[in-house]
């Protein structure tokens, strides 16, 4: 995988004093598809909007830390935000075609940046629509209003509009979530092709989509970066319990261990008696961590505890010989 291209260092974002992103540190490789995953409200879109300084559009947001692109801190006040957004294009969740023709939508950015030559504009429009897999569908109707296009075509038009200004980075914020399956597939196919030329950072709540597209994965949860790394490693062997639960579609329960009991030196039924003894001396709501070294204990102890009204938070492997059982006392 390519060496880092974007480096996020100690990034924090605040809204009226409330922390939305917390100490985010991650390096992003060049010309790869990077998927930011996590449940709704986790901070995916907020992180994405830091890369093109869209967070500046809300005066109640403040931030600290650095985002280095080619060694330049784009969060520095001296950075020309207009130039930054030309090099970091963004496709939103819903398409927003401009109230003008298909041609003028794509030509809008180049014109804004000073391009006035008709032949060069024609070339840019055709090239960009081709890159968005839309040219063959609209080449005979370029002067028609963009709003007459289907939703899927409008999203690809928005992609062409971004590509027309020759960005280095593409941001995709849930870019297919409002589309039908066929249109989503077309967008995905173009994203795969474009990753050979562009660094693509996309947020998605669709794990299957991330598995299809991602070279690198960033998992965020409640504003914190929990885990990141090459997609194959994250999906095959996630290291953090929160990541494991999210990928399985399970709820991750936050907890703090109040007491720990090592049952490896005991056998049945003593290990269960030791567990009961520990729980009897704990308050309702507290958490007990058990360490066992037999599969029978891993199976039987949780079954017995659940029968008695206790809650098993999780069971997991510690190593080849030992397992962990975490239980919350409810009764």
C-alpha positions as CSV (number, residue, x, y, z in Angstrom):
1,X,0.0,0.0,0.0
2,X,1.2,3.5,-0.8
3,X,2.8,5.6,1.8
4,X,0.7,8.1,3.7
5,X,-0.7,11.0,1.6
6,X,-2.9,12.6,4.3
7,X,-1.9,12.7,7.9
8,X,-4.5,13.5,10.6
9,X,-3.0,14.5,13.9
10,X,-4.8,15.1,17.2
11,X,-7.9,16.3,15.4
12,X,-10.7,17.5,17.6
13,X,-14.0,19.2,16.6
14,X,-16.3,20.9,19.0
15,X,-19.9,22.2,18.8
16,X,-20.8,24.7,21.5
17,X,-18.2,23.1,23.8
18,X,-19.4,19.5,23.1
19,X,-16.7,17.3,21.5
20,X,-17.8,15.7,18.2
21,X,-14.5,14.3,17.2
22,X,-11.9,13.3,19.8
23,X,-8.2,13.1,19.3
24,X,-8.3,11.5,15.8
25,X,-4.9,10.3,14.5
26,X,-4.7,8.4,11.2
27,X,-2.6,8.3,8.0
28,X,-4.4,7.9,4.7
29,X,-2.7,6.3,1.7
30,X,-2.7,7.9,-1.7
31,X,-4.8,6.6,-4.7
32,X,-6.7,4.1,-2.6
33,X,-10.4,3.8,-1.5
34,X,-10.6,4.7,2.2
35,X,-14.0,3.8,3.8
36,X,-15.0,5.5,7.1
37,X,-17.5,3.2,8.8
38,X,-19.5,3.4,12.0
39,X,-23.1,3.7,13.2
40,X,-25.3,6.8,12.5
41,X,-24.1,9.8,14.6
42,X,-20.6,8.4,15.1
43,X,-18.8,11.2,13.3
44,X,-18.3,9.8,9.8
45,X,-19.6,12.9,8.0
46,X,-18.0,15.3,10.4
47,X,-14.6,13.7,9.8
48,X,-15.2,13.8,6.0
49,X,-16.0,17.5,6.1
50,X,-12.8,18.3,7.8
51,X,-10.8,17.3,4.6
52,X,-12.4,20.1,2.6
53,X,-13.0,22.6,5.4
54,X,-16.8,22.4,5.1
55,X,-16.8,22.6,8.9
56,X,-16.0,26.3,8.3
57,X,-19.6,26.8,7.1
58,X,-21.0,26.3,10.6
59,X,-19.8,29.2,12.8
60,X,-20.7,27.2,16.0
61,X,-18.1,24.5,15.1
62,X,-14.5,24.9,16.3
63,X,-11.5,22.6,15.8
64,X,-8.0,21.9,16.8
65,X,-5.2,19.6,15.5
66,X,-3.7,19.3,12.1
67,X,-4.5,17.6,8.7
68,X,-1.5,17.5,6.5
69,X,-1.9,17.1,2.8
70,X,1.4,16.9,0.9
71,X,3.0,18.4,4.1
72,X,0.6,21.4,4.3
73,X,-1.7,21.8,7.3
74,X,-5.1,22.5,5.6
75,X,-6.6,23.6,8.9
76,X,-4.3,26.5,9.1
77,X,-6.0,29.9,8.8
78,X,-3.7,31.0,6.0
79,X,-4.9,28.2,3.6
80,X,-6.9,29.3,0.6
81,X,-10.1,27.4,1.2
82,X,-11.4,28.0,-2.4
83,X,-8.3,26.4,-3.8
84,X,-8.5,23.6,-1.2
85,X,-12.1,22.7,-2.3
86,X,-11.0,22.7,-5.9
87,X,-8.5,20.0,-5.1
88,X,-10.8,18.1,-2.7
89,X,-14.1,17.5,-4.4
90,X,-17.2,16.2,-2.5
91,X,-20.3,14.2,-3.5
92,X,-23.1,14.4,-1.0
93,X,-25.7,11.8,0.1
94,X,-28.3,13.3,-2.2
95,X,-27.6,14.8,-5.6
96,X,-27.9,18.6,-6.0
97,X,-27.8,19.5,-9.7
98,X,-27.6,23.2,-10.3
99,X,-30.7,24.8,-11.9
100,X,-29.2,24.8,-15.4
101,X,-28.4,22.5,-18.3
102,X,-26.5,19.3,-18.1
103,X,-23.6,20.9,-20.0
104,X,-23.5,24.0,-17.8
105,X,-23.6,21.9,-14.6
106,X,-20.3,20.2,-15.6
107,X,-18.8,23.4,-17.1
108,X,-19.7,25.5,-14.0
109,X,-16.5,24.7,-12.0
110,X,-14.0,25.2,-14.8
111,X,-15.7,28.5,-15.7
112,X,-15.6,29.6,-12.1
113,X,-11.9,29.0,-12.1
114,X,-11.4,31.1,-15.2
115,X,-11.8,28.7,-18.1
116,X,-13.5,30.5,-21.0
117,X,-12.4,28.6,-24.1
118,X,-15.3,26.8,-25.7
119,X,-13.3,23.9,-27.2
120,X,-11.5,23.2,-23.9
121,X,-14.8,23.4,-22.0
122,X,-16.4,20.9,-24.5
123,X,-13.5,18.5,-24.0
124,X,-13.7,18.8,-20.2
125,X,-17.5,18.2,-20.2
126,X,-17.2,15.1,-22.4
127,X,-14.2,13.8,-20.5
128,X,-15.9,14.3,-17.1
129,X,-19.2,12.8,-18.2
130,X,-17.3,9.8,-19.5
131,X,-15.5,9.4,-16.2
132,X,-18.8,9.4,-14.5
133,X,-20.2,6.8,-16.9
134,X,-22.9,9.3,-18.1
135,X,-21.8,10.5,-21.5
136,X,-23.5,7.9,-23.6
137,X,-26.8,8.5,-21.8
138,X,-26.8,12.3,-22.1
139,X,-24.6,13.2,-25.1
140,X,-27.7,14.1,-27.2
141,X,-29.4,16.2,-24.5
142,X,-26.6,18.3,-23.0
143,X,-28.8,21.4,-23.3
144,X,-31.7,19.9,-21.3
145,X,-32.2,20.9,-17.7
146,X,-30.3,18.6,-15.3
147,X,-33.3,18.2,-13.2
148,X,-34.9,16.1,-15.9
149,X,-32.4,13.3,-15.2
150,X,-33.2,10.4,-12.9
151,X,-31.8,10.5,-9.3
152,X,-29.1,8.0,-10.2
153,X,-28.1,10.1,-13.3
154,X,-28.1,13.3,-11.2
155,X,-25.7,11.7,-8.8
156,X,-23.4,10.7,-11.6
157,X,-23.7,14.3,-13.0
158,X,-22.6,15.6,-9.6
159,X,-19.6,13.3,-9.8
160,X,-18.8,14.7,-13.3
161,X,-19.2,18.2,-12.0
162,X,-16.6,17.5,-9.3
163,X,-14.2,15.7,-11.7
164,X,-14.4,18.7,-14.1
165,X,-12.1,20.8,-11.8
166,X,-9.4,18.1,-11.7
167,X,-9.3,17.4,-7.9
168,X,-6.7,15.2,-6.3
169,X,-9.1,13.8,-3.7
170,X,-12.7,12.7,-3.9
171,X,-14.9,12.7,-0.8
172,X,-18.1,10.6,-1.0
173,X,-20.6,11.1,1.9
174,X,-23.0,8.1,1.8
175,X,-23.0,8.7,-2.0
176,X,-25.2,5.7,-2.9
177,X,-27.5,5.5,0.1
178,X,-30.4,7.4,-1.7
179,X,-30.0,5.4,-4.9
180,X,-31.6,2.3,-6.3
181,X,-29.4,-0.8,-6.6
182,X,-28.6,-0.4,-10.3
183,X,-27.6,3.2,-9.9
184,X,-25.6,2.3,-6.7
185,X,-23.7,-0.3,-8.7
186,X,-22.8,2.1,-11.4
187,X,-21.4,4.6,-8.9
188,X,-19.4,1.9,-7.2
189,X,-17.9,0.7,-10.5
190,X,-16.8,4.3,-11.3
191,X,-15.3,4.7,-7.8
192,X,-13.2,1.6,-8.4
193,X,-12.0,2.9,-11.7
194,X,-11.3,6.4,-10.4
195,X,-9.2,5.1,-7.5
196,X,-6.4,4.5,-9.9
197,X,-6.2,8.3,-10.4
198,X,-7.7,9.8,-7.2
199,X,-7.5,9.3,-3.4
200,X,-11.1,8.5,-2.5
201,X,-12.4,8.9,1.0
202,X,-16.0,7.7,1.5
203,X,-18.3,7.4,4.5
204,X,-20.7,4.5,4.4
205,X,-23.0,2.7,6.8
206,X,-23.2,-0.2,4.4
207,X,-20.6,-2.9,5.5
208,X,-21.1,-4.9,2.4
209,X,-20.3,-1.8,0.3
210,X,-17.2,-1.2,2.3
211,X,-16.1,-4.8,1.9
212,X,-16.6,-4.5,-1.9
213,X,-14.7,-1.2,-2.3
214,X,-12.3,-0.5,0.6
215,X,-8.6,-0.7,0.5
216,X,-8.3,0.9,3.9
217,X,-10.9,1.2,6.7
218,X,-11.4,3.7,9.5
219,X,-14.0,2.8,12.2
220,X,-15.3,5.6,14.3
221,X,-17.7,5.4,17.2
222,X,-19.2,8.3,19.1
223,X,-16.6,10.7,17.8
224,X,-13.6,8.5,18.6
225,X,-11.4,6.6,16.1
226,X,-11.6,3.0,17.4
227,X,-9.6,1.1,14.8
228,X,-8.1,1.6,11.4
229,X,-6.0,-0.4,8.9
230,X,-6.0,-2.3,5.6
231,X,-9.5,-3.5,4.8
232,X,-8.6,-7.2,4.7
233,X,-7.1,-7.0,8.2
234,X,-10.0,-5.1,9.7
235,X,-12.7,-7.3,8.2
236,X,-10.9,-10.6,8.8
237,X,-9.4,-9.9,12.2
238,X,-10.7,-6.7,14.0
239,X,-8.7,-6.1,17.2
240,X,-11.2,-4.0,19.2
241,X,-14.3,-5.4,20.7
242,X,-16.3,-2.4,19.5
243,X,-15.2,-3.2,15.9
244,X,-16.0,-6.8,16.3
245,X,-19.5,-6.1,17.5
246,X,-20.2,-3.5,14.8
247,X,-19.1,-5.9,12.0
248,X,-21.3,-8.6,13.4
249,X,-24.3,-6.2,13.7
250,X,-24.3,-6.6,17.4
251,X,-24.8,-4.0,20.2
252,X,-21.6,-3.2,22.0
253,X,-22.2,-2.6,25.7
254,X,-19.9,-0.2,27.5
255,X,-18.6,-1.5,30.8
256,X,-16.0,-1.1,33.5
257,X,-14.8,-4.3,35.2
258,X,-15.5,-4.0,39.0
259,X,-14.0,-7.4,40.0
260,X,-12.0,-10.2,38.4
261,X,-11.9,-13.9,39.4
262,X,-9.4,-16.4,37.9
263,X,-11.1,-19.8,37.8
264,X,-8.3,-21.6,36.0
265,X,-7.1,-23.4,39.1
266,X,-10.6,-24.7,40.0
267,X,-12.7,-27.4,38.4
268,X,-16.4,-28.1,38.4
269,X,-18.4,-27.4,40.5
270,X,-16.0,-25.2,42.4
271,X,-15.5,-22.7,39.6
272,X,-19.2,-22.0,39.5
273,X,-19.4,-21.7,43.3
274,X,-16.5,-19.2,43.2
275,X,-18.4,-17.2,40.6
276,X,-21.6,-17.2,42.7
277,X,-19.6,-16.2,45.7
278,X,-18.1,-13.2,43.9
279,X,-21.4,-12.1,42.5
280,X,-23.0,-12.3,46.0
281,X,-20.5,-9.8,47.2
282,X,-21.1,-7.3,44.4
283,X,-23.8,-4.7,43.9
284,X,-26.5,-4.9,41.2
285,X,-25.1,-3.3,38.0
286,X,-21.5,-4.1,38.7
287,X,-19.4,-6.1,36.2
288,X,-17.5,-9.3,36.9
289,X,-14.7,-10.7,34.7
290,X,-14.0,-14.4,34.8
291,X,-11.0,-16.2,33.4
292,X,-11.4,-19.9,32.5
293,X,-9.3,-22.5,30.7
294,X,-11.9,-25.2,29.6
295,X,-14.5,-25.1,26.9
296,X,-16.9,-26.7,29.3
297,X,-16.6,-23.8,31.7
298,X,-16.9,-21.3,28.8
299,X,-20.2,-22.9,27.9
300,X,-21.7,-24.0,31.2
301,X,-20.9,-20.9,33.4
302,X,-22.7,-18.4,31.2
303,X,-25.7,-20.8,30.8
304,X,-26.0,-21.1,34.5
305,X,-25.7,-17.4,35.2
306,X,-28.3,-16.5,32.5
307,X,-30.7,-19.0,34.0
308,X,-30.3,-17.1,37.3
309,X,-31.1,-13.8,35.7
310,X,-27.5,-12.4,35.2
311,X,-26.4,-10.8,31.9
312,X,-23.5,-12.1,29.9
313,X,-21.9,-9.1,28.2
314,X,-19.5,-11.3,26.2
315,X,-17.3,-14.3,25.9
316,X,-14.0,-14.2,24.0
317,X,-10.7,-16.0,23.5
318,X,-7.7,-14.6,25.3
319,X,-5.2,-17.1,23.9
320,X,-5.0,-20.7,22.8
321,X,-5.7,-22.0,26.4
322,X,-7.7,-19.3,28.1
323,X,-11.1,-17.5,27.7
324,X,-12.8,-14.5,29.2
325,X,-16.4,-14.3,30.4
326,X,-17.8,-10.9,31.4
327,X,-21.1,-10.7,33.3
328,X,-23.1,-7.9,34.7
329,X,-25.0,-8.6,38.0
330,X,-28.7,-7.9,37.5
331,X,-30.2,-9.7,40.5
